Amino acid sequence: MAGQPINRVTVVGTGVIGSSWAACFLARGLDVIASDPAPGAEERVRAAVASHWPALERIGLAAGASVERLAFAASPEDAVAAADFVQESGPERADIKQQLFAQLDSAAPRSTVLASSSSGLAPTAIQARCTHPERVLVGHPFNPPHLVPLIEVVGGERTDPVAIDQAMAFYSALGKHPIRLEHEIPGHVANRLQAALWREAFHLLERGVASVADIDAAIAYGPGLRWGLLGPFLNLHLSGGDGGLRHVLEHLGPPIERWWDDLGDPRLTSGLCGTAIEGVEQELDGLDLTDLVARRDELLIDLLRARGAAKELP
């Protein structure tokens, strides 16, 4: 596959993730064509982009960035016909994605990378019905994609490594922080790490160890503050003082293994789900969710700015 300049991006699927992607691409000065078969999709994606725009203005827009560069196409085939890059964010179902990617593959230029935002499906499954599977891969963002830098890039069994290189370069040019997975695994990397934490959070709730609010506080006011700056291995290394990770593993390795052995294996029964939902409702009592999300995003931008200026951090 030959590389090409990317000036026009197609967003297929304009729900929460797709609309956020559209705003991100527009803010980088790109032309965006969106497509979604749902009634009222065009109005919703334009409204979502408008709602994201103030935060993107605060971050800083690229030259020529404008919401007016968003177009809408009735069919995915029309949307990708002249696309330089495609970002799909449709339903998280293998059968739907296989059919959709077969359509995209038949209509998009041969040199165009077809990326899926799938949070857990294997690209090998997604590319199964494509005539040109070599350009199909997963580029999984984190919500909201117009703010959070991480993108997980992974190819399938028939993906050309050049396509992965092109996707990595494109996401980097957007100001993102892409990571390259060497092979497929359900849930990729970050969602598996999140799932491990969610699993124990539900286990602690099920056992009655702490309330929903206190379990949330244990992360938000504790290790979560460090996790916004450094990952699990570097944080563990720093906890070892001069001896670093080697000291931690030598002295705390056995206790950590005992904690692993004691971690729970909860099932999401109706009772446990109800307890979690009730706890979240109590935690949010008296708060305006729209205001909460807006304030979260403001602080997230502040954190990203500060982190970007801290050149000492990897």
C-alpha positions in Angstrom: 0.0 0.0 0.0 1.2 3.4 -0.9 0.9 6.3 1.6 -1.1 9.4 0.7 -1.8 12.8 2.2 -4.9 12.7 4.4 -7.2 15.6 3.9 -10.6 14.1 3.8 -11.8 11.7 6.5 -15.1 9.7 6.5 -16.8 9.0 9.8 -19.2 6.0 9.5 -21.5 5.8 12.5 -22.2 9.1 14.3 -23.2 8.1 17.8 -21.2 9.3 20.9 -17.9 8.0 19.6 -18.4 8.9 15.9 -19.5 12.4 16.6 -16.6 13.0 18.9 -14.3 11.7 16.2 -15.9 14.0 13.6 -15.2 17.0 15.9 -11.6 15.9 16.4 -10.9 15.6 12.7 -12.6 18.9 11.9 -10.5 20.6 14.6 -7.4 19.4 12.9 -8.4 21.3 9.7 -9.7 18.2 7.8 -12.7 17.8 5.6 -15.1 15.3 7.2 -17.9 13.3 5.6 -20.2 11.6 8.1 -22.7 8.8 7.4 -25.3 7.1 9.6 -28.6 5.5 8.6 -30.4 6.4 11.8 -33.2 9.0 11.4 -32.1 12.4 12.4 -28.4 11.4 12.4 -27.2 14.5 10.5 -28.9 16.9 12.9 -27.5 15.0 15.9 -23.9 14.9 14.6 -23.9 18.6 13.8 -25.3 19.4 17.3 -22.7 17.2 18.9 -19.8 18.8 17.0 -21.1 22.2 18.0 -21.2 21.2 21.6 -17.6 19.9 21.5 -16.2 22.9 19.6 -15.7 25.2 22.6 -13.4 22.7 24.3 -11.5 22.2 21.0 -11.1 25.9 20.6 -9.6 26.0 24.1 -7.2 23.3 23.2 -6.3 25.1 19.9 -7.6 24.7 16.4 -5.5 23.9 13.3 -5.4 26.4 10.5 -8.6 26.2 8.5 -10.5 24.3 11.1 -14.2 24.8 10.8 -17.5 23.1 11.6 -18.5 24.1 8.1 -16.2 21.5 6.6 -18.6 18.7 7.8 -20.7 17.1 5.1 -23.2 14.3 5.4 -23.8 11.4 3.0 -26.9 9.2 3.0 -25.0 5.9 2.3 -21.6 4.7 3.6 -20.6 3.9 0.0 -21.1 7.5 -1.0 -19.4 8.7 2.1 -16.2 6.8 1.5 -15.9 7.2 -2.3 -13.3 9.9 -2.1 -12.1 9.4 1.5 -8.4 9.4 2.4 -9.0 7.7 5.7 -12.1 6.0 7.1 -13.0 5.8 10.8 -16.0 3.5 11.5 -17.8 3.7 14.9 -20.9 1.5 14.3 -22.5 -1.1 16.6 -20.2 -3.4 18.5 -21.4 -6.6 16.7 -19.2 -8.7 14.5 -21.9 -9.5 11.9 -22.8 -5.8 11.5 -19.2 -4.8 11.1 -18.4 -7.6 8.6 -21.3 -6.5 6.4 -20.5 -2.8 6.8 -16.7 -3.2 6.1 -17.6 -5.3 3.0 -19.5 -2.3 1.8 -16.8 0.2 2.7 -14.2 -2.0 1.1 -16.1 -2.2 -2.2 -16.5 1.6 -2.4 -13.4 3.2 -0.9 -10.2 3.9 -2.9 -7.8 1.0 -2.8 -5.2 3.1 -0.9 -7.5 4.2 1.8 -7.1 2.7 5.3 -10.4 1.4 6.9 -10.2 1.7 10.7 -12.7 0.5 13.2 -13.3 2.1 16.6 -14.2 -1.3 18.0 -13.6 -1.6 21.7 -13.0 -5.3 21.7 -13.6 -7.1 18.4 -10.7 -8.6 16.6 -9.8 -7.0 13.3 -9.5 -10.5 11.7 -13.2 -10.9 12.3 -14.0 -7.4 11.0 -12.1 -7.9 7.8 -13.5 -11.4 7.1 -15.7 -10.4 4.2 -13.4 -7.8 2.6 -11.9 -8.2 -0.8 -9.0 -6.0 0.3 -8.5 -6.9 4.0 -4.9 -5.6 3.9 -6.1 -2.1 4.7 -8.5 -3.0 7.5 -7.5 -2.5 11.1 -8.7 -1.3 14.5 -8.0 2.2 15.7 -9.7 2.1 19.1 -10.1 5.5 20.9 -11.2 6.4 24.4 -14.2 8.4 25.2 -14.3 11.3 24.4 -12.0 10.8 21.4 -11.8 14.6 20.7 -10.1 15.0 24.1 -8.4 11.7 25.2 -5.1 11.0 23.3 -4.9 7.2 23.5 -5.6 5.2 20.4 -5.0 1.4 20.3 -3.9 0.3 16.8 -4.0 -3.4 15.9 -4.2 -5.3 12.6 -5.8 -8.6 11.7 -4.3 -11.7 10.2 -4.4 -10.2 6.7 -3.6 -6.5 7.5 -0.6 -5.1 5.7 1.9 -3.7 8.2 2.1 -0.6 6.0 -1.5 0.2 6.7 -0.7 0.0 10.4 2.2 2.4 9.9 -0.1 4.8 8.0 -2.7 4.7 10.8 -0.1 5.3 13.5 1.3 8.3 11.6 -2.1 9.7 10.9 -3.2 9.5 14.6 0.1 10.9 15.7 -0.4 13.9 13.3 -3.7 14.5 15.0 -1.9 15.0 18.3 -3.0 11.6 19.6 -0.8 9.0 21.4 -1.3 5.7 19.4 0.1 2.5 20.8 0.7 -0.5 18.5 -0.5 -3.9 19.6 1.6 -6.8 18.3 -1.3 -9.2 18.2 -5.0 -9.4 18.6 -6.6 -10.0 22.0 -10.2 -9.5 23.1 -10.7 -6.0 24.6 -7.2 -4.9 23.4 -5.0 -3.5 26.2 -6.6 -0.6 28.0 -10.1 -2.1 28.2 -8.6 -5.3 29.7 -6.9 -3.2 32.3 -10.1 -1.4 33.0 -12.0 -4.7 33.1 -9.7 -6.0 35.8 -10.4 -3.0 38.0 -14.2 -3.2 37.3 -14.2 -6.8 38.2 -12.7 -6.2 41.7 -14.9 -3.1 42.2 -18.0 -5.2 41.7 -16.6 -7.9 43.9 -15.9 -5.4 46.7 -19.4 -4.1 46.3 -20.9 -7.6 46.3 -19.1 -8.5 49.5 -20.2 -5.2 51.2 -16.7 -4.1 51.8 -17.4 -0.5 50.8 -20.1 1.6 49.1 -20.2 2.6 45.4 -19.2 6.2 46.4 -16.3 5.0 48.6 -15.0 2.6 45.9 -15.1 5.4 43.4 -13.3 7.7 45.9 -10.6 5.0 46.5 -9.5 5.5 42.9 -10.4 9.1 42.2 -8.6 10.4 45.4 -5.9 7.8 45.4 -4.1 5.9 42.6 -6.2 7.4 39.9 -4.4 10.7 40.4 -1.1 9.0 39.6 -2.5 7.0 36.8 -3.3 10.2 34.9 0.4 10.8 34.8 2.2 7.5 34.7 1.3 3.9 33.9 1.2 0.9 36.3 4.7 -0.3 35.8 6.3 3.2 36.3 4.1 3.9 39.3 5.2 0.6 40.8 8.8 1.4 40.0 8.6 4.8 41.8 7.1 3.2 44.9 10.3 1.2 45.3 12.4 4.3 46.1 16.1 3.9 45.1 15.6 0.2 44.5 12.8 0.8 42.0 10.8 -2.1 40.6 13.4 -4.7 41.5 13.0 -3.7 45.2 9.2 -3.8 45.0 9.1 -7.2 43.4 11.6 -8.7 45.8 9.8 -7.4 48.9 6.2 -6.9 47.9 5.9 -9.6 45.3 4.6 -12.3 47.6 1.9 -10.1 49.2 0.8 -8.9 45.7 0.5 -12.5 44.6 -1.7 -13.2 47.7 -3.9 -10.3 46.8 -4.2 -11.7 43.3 -5.3 -15.0 44.7 -7.9 -13.3 46.8 -9.4 -11.2 44.0 -13.1 -11.9 43.3 -14.9 -13.5 40.4 -18.3 -11.7 40.5 -21.2 -12.3 38.1 -23.3 -9.4 37.0 -26.5 -10.7 38.5 -29.6 -8.6 38.5 -29.1 -8.0 42.3 -25.5 -6.9 41.9 -26.3 -4.6 39.0 -29.2 -3.1 40.9 -26.9 -2.4 43.9 -24.4 -0.7 41.6 -27.0 1.4 39.8 -28.6 2.4 43.1 -25.2 3.4 44.5 -24.4 5.5 41.4 -27.8 7.3 41.7 -27.0 8.1 45.4 -23.6 9.3 44.5 -25.0 11.7 41.9 -27.9 12.9 44.0 -28.1 16.7 43.8 -25.6 16.9 41.0 -26.3 18.0 37.4 -24.9 15.4 35.1 -24.4 17.9 32.2 -22.4 20.2 34.5 -20.4 17.3 35.9 -19.4 16.2 32.4 -18.5 19.7 31.4 -16.4 20.2 34.5 -14.7 16.9 34.0 -13.7 17.8 30.5 -12.4 21.2 31.6 -10.2 19.5 34.1 -9.1 16.9 31.6 -8.0 19.6 29.2 -6.0 21.3 32.1 -4.4 17.9 32.9 -3.5 17.2 29.3 -1.9 20.7 29.0 0.1 20.3 32.1 1.2 16.8 31.2 2.2 17.9 27.7 4.3 20.6 29.2 6.0 18.2 31.6 8.7 17.0 29.2 10.3 14.9 32.0 7.4 12.4 31.8 7.5 9.7 29.2 
